[in-house]
Amino acid sequence: MSDGNTGVPHMVTAAVGARLPGQVRAADYEACPVTHTVRMLGDKWTLLVLMLLAERAHRFNELHRRADGISQRMLTRTLRTLEDDGLVARTVFPTVPPGVEYDLTARGRELLVPLSALADWVVQGRAA
């Protein structure tokens, strides 16, 4: 980024705390946890699943019905990714057939704070 009059590099420095090196190595970029998180949140279905689970815990079929257009396979993949990232908890109930419920973890609920701030920023920008 250039140090033009945009002030963007300075805001990034203030937010992140350090300037990026002149050249960012591809391996460093790929290894960055922020890169992983932004990619995960940019997935077509992740935000919708997070917002549905923010309301309350859901069973798989209930999520599938509420997320119009998502395939069972994609919902499974999305939930597994969120579970692997520690954002969603999967609870199996000892019933016949076994019941499975998905809910946000404490870390998943923490993520709702910056997501809400981002949503507010988008809405305010559209109103301007």
BELQUIVEN-V314547 format. One record per helix or strand of 2 or more residues. SS is the DSSP state (a for helix, b for strand). FROM is the first residue (numbers start at 1). LEN is the number of residues. If there is no record, write none. Layout:
# BELQUIVEN-V314547
ss:SS from:FROM len:LEN
ss:SS from:FROM len:LEN
This chain:
# BELQUIVEN-V314547
ss:a from:8 len:9
ss:a from:26 len:6
ss:a from:33 len:9
ss:a from:46 len:10
ss:b from:58 len:2
ss:a from:60 len:7
ss:a from:72 len:13
ss:b from:88 len:6
ss:b from:99 len:6
ss:a from:106 len:22
